[in-house]
Amino acid sequence: MMKVKKILSVLLPVLLIVVGYPVFKASALNYGQGTYGTCSYNTCGITITSSSNINVDLTPDAGGKCSTNYDNVSVLTDSSTGYSLSMSTNNSSTSLSNGLSNITAVSGTFTSPSAIGINRWGYRIDNAAGSGFGSGPTSVLVNSTYPMSLLFAGAPNITGSPTTIVNSVLPANPAAVTKVWYGVCADTGISFGTYSGTILYSATTN
């Protein structure tokens, strides 16, 4: 299993996502599994990377504004049985925090996403198999008028079960890229400042 940790921060008027460190772990397939030409008879490695700094500008007003940007999460493995990619926050909270002030995650889930309310944040993946996100398309928005029509999910906290956002039965070589969109909506009822949280991506061979 391999993990990438990212710090997700909202600086009103800026949302900043920063890539942290990767952790590597290889897993093995059982003898006889897989197909010729892949690593079906020995240990299969897996690597995961994501975008570096992601800035989402957000300048709220009384009626509310929304902004989005995306992270490219790349998984590389020769495992003939494919891979799974999951995500969660890196602690027990699902909020982006600034002292005593918070931007709360939306209540929607991967299979049943919801609209982003005021002073809420979430993620979505266009066309994700098994999800309720739909096709989108999602695009980069800067200070779009509230509300957004697209649906988003809240990342689960690390104390529960991470959400599997990709479950592929095929090898990923060349690397398979998943575009994870993040959205935030806010109005002037929230204090300006930096709101921070951490997103943890994990990739494992199947």
N, C-alpha and C positions, 0 to 999 in steps of 0.2 A: 504494500500500500504506500502511496505517496501523497503528501499533503502540501498545499500552498495556503499560507495564511495572509490575509489582506486586512489592512486597517481601512475601515469605511468611515469617513468623516464628513460632516456637513458644516461648512463654514458659511453661515448666512452673511453674504450672498454667495458662498462657494461650497460645493460638495466635492470632497477629495477622496479618492480611493487609491491606496498605496499597496503594492505587492510586498509581502513579507518573504520569509524564508521557505524553501522546500525541504521536505523530509522524505528520504528514499527508503523503500522496502520492496523486495521482490517476493513473488509467490510462485509456487510450482503447480503445474498441471499433473494429473494422474497419468501413469503410463497408458498409452493407447488412445488417449483423447486427442482431438484436434486433427489437423490435416498436414500432409507433407509440405515442407517449405516454410513452416512456421515453427515456433519454439514449443511444439507440442510434447517433446520427449525430454525436456530439461527445464531449468528454471527460466521463467519469463520475466523480464524486467518491465517496468512501467515508469514513465516520467510524466509530469504535469507542469505546465507553466501557465502564466496568465499575464495580462497587460501590466505595464508598469504604472505610472501615475495616470489616474483618470480624474479629470476635473469637470464638475457639473455646476455651472453658474446658476444660482437661484436668488433672485431678488423679490421677496414677497411684497404684496400689497394687501389692502384691506379685503379685497375680494378673493385673494388666493392666486398663487402662481404655481406652475409645475415645471419641472425640468427632468430630463433623462439623459443617460449616457450608458455605454456598454463596456463590458469586459470580455475579451477573447480568452477563453480557457481551452488550452490545447493539451490533448492526451496522446502519447505515443507508446504503443506496445505491439509486439508481434504475437501476443497470445491468440491462439486460434479459436478460443472460446469467448473472445471479446473482453469487455471491461465495463465497469460501472463508475459513474462520477456522481458524487454527492456533495451537499453543502449544508452548513449550519453556521450559527454564530460561534465564536470561540469562548463564550462564557455563558452564564446562566441567564443573561438578559438578551432580549431581542430588540431593545430600543437603542437609538443613537442618543447619547447623553452629553449634556453640557452642564456640569454641576447638578443642580436640582431640576433642571429643565430637560425634557425628553422629546424626541421625535419617535413615536411609537410605530412598530411594524404593523402593517395591515393584518386583518384577521384571516384573509384568504389563504388557501393552501395550494400546493402544486396541482392537485386534481380539481380543486374548487376555488379558483382565485376570485378576487373581488376588486372593486374600484378603489383607488387610493383616496382616502379622505384628507381633510385639511390637517396639516402637521403629522403626516404619516409618510412611511416609505415602504418600498417593496421591490421585488425582483420579478422578472418574467423572461421566458424563452419562447420565441416565436416557433410554432409548429412542433413543440416538444411532444414526443410520443407519450401517450398516457396522461397528458396534462389537460387542463381546461383553458389554457391561454388562447388558443386559436392561432390563426395565421398571422395576425398583425396586418401590415408590417409595422414594427416599431421603428421609430426614427429618432435622431437626436433632437431634443426640444430644449429651448432655453426660454424660460419665463413664459411658457404657454398659459393661456387663460384656463383657470380651474373651471370644471373638472376635466380629467383625461378620460377618453372613452375606453382605453385599453384596461385589461384586468391584470392584477399583480398578486403575488403571494408574499407572505412574510417568512423569512428564514427561521427555522426552528432553533432553539438554543441547544448548546452542546450537551446539556444534561438529559435530553431526550434522544430521539432517533433522528439522525441526519436525513434530509430529503434526497432521495435518488433522483437526479435530474436527467441522467442519461444511463440507459442500460443497453449496451450494444452486444450482439452475438458475433460480431466480426472483428478481426484485428484492426488496429489503427496505425497503419504504416503505409503511406505517410500519415502524419499526425491528424487526428480529427479535432476540429475546432468547434466549440460551442460558444455562441454569443449570448452572454447573460446580461440582460438589461436591468438597470437600476433606475427607479423613479422616486421622486420626492415632491410632495405638494406642501406648501406652507403659506400662512398669512401673517399679518403683522401682530397677531396675538401671541406669537412665540418670541422669546428673547433672541436677539442676535448673538452670535458666537459660534464656536466650533462644537459640533455634535459628533461624537466619535463612537464607533463600535468596530468589531472585527468579524470578518467573514472567513470561514475555513472551508476550502475545497479539498475533497479527498478522492483519489482514484485508486481502484483495485482491479486486478485481473479477475475475470469470472471463472 
